[in-house]
Amino acid sequence: MNPSASTQNLLAFLGRALIALLFIPSGFSKLTGFAGLVGYIASKGVPLPEVCAAIAIAAELGLGVLLLVGWQARWAALGLAIFVVVITPIFHNFWAVPEAQKMMQMQNFFKNLAAVGGLLAFVAYGPGGYSVDGKGGPPPRA
């Protein structure tokens, strides 16, 4: 299969938009529910929960928007991938939860790892032509 440049650009944009959809609404809800977020982070035993909450908001909202528009998209995707790798075992530790929560936490754990895979693909191949970085040009050929 050898899709046209415009098809590749459209698919890259849709991929960026769908991955950003995981982060931007979540970051916005964290911003508007800051106190609750701090309490939740503290309940997991994470030190400096206020600082960690601010980092989470900056990562999800800030890097999510950068990924969506495709500006410094490779760096934004890498930052989000690192963020997700760090938080996933803390907040979705399916091996240490009651049996009733195990399946949900396991699904969230592996969903997060799948998101990291998608983010790393953008690190490797870039955001496509329909992005600020790509400025509408054709995607680079591998």
PyMOL commands that set and color helices and strands:
alter all, ss='L'
color gray80, all
select helices_A, chain A and resi 5-32+34-43+49-69+73-91+94-96+99-125
alter helices_A, ss='H'
color red, helices_A
deselect
rebuild
show_as cartoon
